[in-house]
Amino acid sequence: MAVMTPYFHVELNDDGVPMLSGTTMKVIELVLDHLAYGWSPEELQYQHPYLTMGQVYSALAYYWDNRQEFDAQIDQDLAWVQAQRQARVASPFVQRLRAIKYK
């Protein structure tokens, strides 16, 4: 059961993840769009037309009020992705393509 927060359009799902009410979008997903692309709230709403401006502003306010936690999660997720990339072994097909490319 979702738990409402003091932010009108943000609720915590069963796992404690902040979500935009009435959607399947995590707050961190919208924040990543804002940080990665530099999108304004208006552009975020344009890119996600199923969100209201109230939802966008609530998500951003929630981020700014909990920035350290979000930034730590983002850093942790990026470190995990980098570790996965370094640990992967190229498939035989990719190995053959690389061998052809570098002849």
C-alpha positions in Angstrom: 0.0 0.0 0.0 1.4 3.4 -1.0 2.2 5.9 1.7 1.5 9.6 1.0 4.2 12.2 1.7 3.9 15.9 2.5 4.4 16.4 -1.3 0.9 16.3 -2.8 1.9 14.3 -5.9 4.6 12.0 -4.4 3.9 8.8 -2.6 6.2 6.0 -1.4 5.5 2.6 -2.9 5.6 -0.7 -0.9 9.4 -0.7 -1.2 9.7 2.9 0.0 10.5 4.2 -3.4 9.2 7.7 -4.1 6.7 7.6 -7.0 4.5 10.2 -8.7 1.0 9.5 -7.6 -1.3 7.9 -10.2 1.7 6.8 -12.4 4.4 4.2 -12.6 7.1 6.9 -12.8 9.7 7.0 -10.0 10.7 10.5 -8.9 14.4 9.6 -9.6 13.5 8.9 -13.3 12.2 12.5 -13.7 15.1 13.9 -11.7 17.6 12.1 -14.0 16.0 13.6 -17.0 16.3 17.0 -15.4 19.9 16.5 -14.5 21.1 14.7 -17.6 19.4 17.0 -20.2 19.0 20.2 -18.2 15.3 20.2 -18.9 13.2 22.9 -17.2 10.0 21.8 -15.5 8.1 22.9 -18.6 10.3 20.8 -20.8 9.9 17.8 -18.4 6.2 18.1 -18.7 6.4 18.4 -22.5 8.5 15.3 -22.7 6.2 13.4 -20.3 2.7 14.7 -21.3 0.9 12.3 -19.0 2.3 14.3 -16.0 0.8 17.5 -14.7 2.9 20.5 -13.9 2.0 19.9 -10.3 3.5 16.4 -10.4 6.6 17.7 -12.0 7.1 20.5 -9.5 6.3 18.1 -6.6 8.9 15.6 -7.8 11.6 18.3 -8.2 10.7 19.8 -4.8 11.0 16.3 -3.3 14.4 15.8 -5.0 15.8 19.2 -3.8 14.6 18.5 -0.2 16.2 15.0 -0.3 19.1 15.8 -2.6 21.8 14.0 -0.7 19.9 10.7 -0.6 19.1 10.9 -4.3 22.6 11.9 -5.3 24.0 9.0 -3.3 21.6 6.6 -5.0 22.6 8.0 -8.4 26.3 7.6 -7.7 25.7 4.0 -6.4 23.7 3.1 -9.5 26.4 4.6 -11.8 29.1 2.6 -10.0 27.1 -0.6 -10.4 26.7 0.1 -14.2 30.4 0.7 -14.6 31.3 -2.5 -12.7 28.9 -4.5 -14.9 30.4 -3.1 -18.0 33.9 -3.9 -16.9 32.9 -7.4 -15.8 31.1 -8.5 -18.9 32.6 -10.8 -21.4 31.9 -10.1 -25.1 29.8 -12.7 -26.8 31.5 -14.9 -29.5 29.7 -12.9 -32.1 31.0 -9.6 -30.8 34.5 -11.1 -30.5 34.4 -12.1 -34.2 33.2 -8.6 -35.2 36.0 -7.0 -33.3 38.5 -9.3 -34.9 37.3 -8.3 -38.4 37.2 -4.6 -37.5 40.8 -4.5 -36.2 42.5 -6.5 -39.0 
